[in-house]
Amino acid sequence: MKTRVVSIDLWGTIFDPNGEISAAHLRRRLVREYAAKHGMTDADVVDNAYETAGKHFYDTYYTKSITLTSRERLAHQLGIIGLEPSGDEFDLLLSKVEDAIVDYPPPLAQNVRAGLAALADRYRLAVISDTGFSPGRAIRKVFQMYDIARYFTDYSFSDENRKSKPDPYAFTSVLDRLGATPAESLHIGDTEPTDIVGAKRLGARTCLYVGISDTYLNNTIAEFVLRDWSETAGLIEHIENGQRD
């Protein structure tokens, strides 16, 4: 069947998550300042709450395939230290925390621009991404900053559709909007349990990207492995050959 849509994971595939350190530091500082203004001056207590809320976030993610929104995660952190998350001041803090990725955008994966351009010449591209403190709203801004938004037709962000990979809706929500079936798509991602297994369960073809992390390289069930975005021509050849099988 002809491939019409290529969906692509974000973190670890388009963005290098190892480069988001500055954004994380900014978020912690913003919350410390907010807490101090409201009577909690012990930075260690605030940071411990950050870690506890983060653990709860990932527990929910892994057990329920749901990513809590940045509002829910931040409210949980403040609640741990006895602060009421409400009002315009909290909304301003939330906006700053979410936009930390805009202030300190993570680096792009090596050669990803050229790879996206090559794929976009042949297929409709969509992002399928699980989100944390950085919502789809902020990520779209970063795509505009990097001038890669022009390559994408649609987006599936877990803070917007309330489902994260490998839940089928994370994939089908965007495919339905594009009028494509899973069999008419290929998904590229770096994480085996969510990206590869989730997409293959639906009947999509898959590509494991290992340019940033090769954790799943030796045990992947993906049909193709992309070691660097400079190898996109080989991926396209693989897709086209598969259409003739």
Helices and strands as residue ranges (DSSP letters): E 5-8, G 17-19, H 21-37, H 43-64, H 70-80, H 87-98, H 100-103, H 112-120, E 124-129, H 136-146, G 149-151, E 152-157, H 158-161, H 168-178, G 182-184, E 185-189, I 192-196, H 197-202, E 205-209, G 217-219, E 224-226, G 229-231, H 232-244
